[in-house]
Amino acid sequence: MKNEEFKEGIDFYFDESGLMVLTKDFHLKRGFCCGNGCRHCPFDYKNVSENRRKELLLKSKKATDIKIK
């Protein structure tokens, strides 16, 4: 990933607040959890502190449940 360019719509997008959000594809290319609690972390927040990790996993489960219903 070091010498690759970021591609909008593939590696990131801007949310309604104007923040740049990294996609699941970007994280998979990088290959590890950075520990920041990223919105689209495909690694179950492995390197996030335990309390924050539980909170994020619960939030992500609720979001999934809402999409299913």
KETI-683747 format. One line per field, with one value per residue (C-alpha): residue number from 0; x, y, z. Coordinates in nm, 3 decimals. Example, Ala and Ser with C-alpha at 12.3 -4.5 7.8 and 13.67 -1.06 7.14 Angstrom:
REM residues 2
n	0; 1
x	1.230; 1.367
y	-0.450; -0.106
z	0.780; 0.714
***
This chain:
REM residues 69
n	0; 1; 2; 3; 4; 5; 6; 7; 8; 9; 10; 11; 12; 13; 14; 15; 16; 17; 18; 19; 20; 21; 22; 23; 24; 25; 26; 27; 28; 29; 30; 31; 32; 33; 34; 35; 36; 37; 38; 39; 40; 41; 42; 43; 44; 45; 46; 47; 48; 49; 50; 51; 52; 53; 54; 55; 56; 57; 58; 59; 60; 61; 62; 63; 64; 65; 66; 67; 68
x	0.000; 0.292; 0.332; -0.027; -0.258; -0.581; -0.883; -1.201; -1.497; -1.268; -1.033; -1.226; -1.528; -1.639; -1.932; -2.208; -1.987; -1.701; -1.483; -1.278; -1.383; -1.164; -1.348; -1.338; -1.139; -0.871; -0.843; -0.817; -0.536; -0.354; -0.398; -0.436; -0.643; -0.484; -0.665; -0.850; -1.199; -1.250; -1.608; -1.549; -1.289; -1.308; -1.089; -1.346; -1.152; -0.877; -0.632; -0.886; -0.895; -1.132; -1.405; -1.415; -1.400; -1.708; -1.893; -1.800; -1.891; -2.229; -2.291; -2.191; -2.421; -2.713; -2.645; -2.642; -2.966; -3.134; -3.025; -3.166; -3.508
y	0.000; 0.241; 0.352; 0.309; 0.604; 0.618; 0.599; 0.775; 0.537; 0.235; 0.310; 0.592; 0.821; 1.140; 1.112; 1.371; 1.558; 1.584; 1.330; 1.090; 0.732; 0.436; 0.145; -0.223; -0.279; -0.035; -0.210; -0.551; -0.425; -0.285; -0.622; -0.538; -0.349; -0.012; 0.014; 0.338; 0.188; 0.255; 0.248; -0.034; -0.243; -0.601; -0.732; -0.707; -0.416; -0.657; -0.386; -0.151; -0.122; -0.380; -0.142; 0.049; -0.278; -0.414; -0.089; -0.095; -0.462; -0.405; -0.099; -0.292; -0.581; -0.341; -0.185; -0.531; -0.627; -0.308; -0.375; -0.730; -0.627
z	0.000; 0.048; -0.313; -0.429; -0.477; -0.280; -0.508; -0.405; -0.411; -0.378; -0.089; 0.073; 0.053; 0.223; 0.462; 0.508; 0.760; 0.512; 0.692; 0.484; 0.564; 0.469; 0.307; 0.390; 0.069; 0.185; 0.521; 0.357; 0.130; 0.435; 0.606; 0.975; 1.232; 1.315; 1.651; 1.574; 1.564; 1.194; 1.068; 0.815; 1.000; 0.868; 1.152; 1.434; 1.588; 1.698; 1.815; 1.975; 2.356; 2.508; 2.631; 2.302; 2.107; 2.286; 2.216; 1.845; 1.802; 1.968; 1.749; 1.437; 1.532; 1.580; 1.240; 1.080; 1.257; 1.134; 0.772; 0.789; 0.921
***
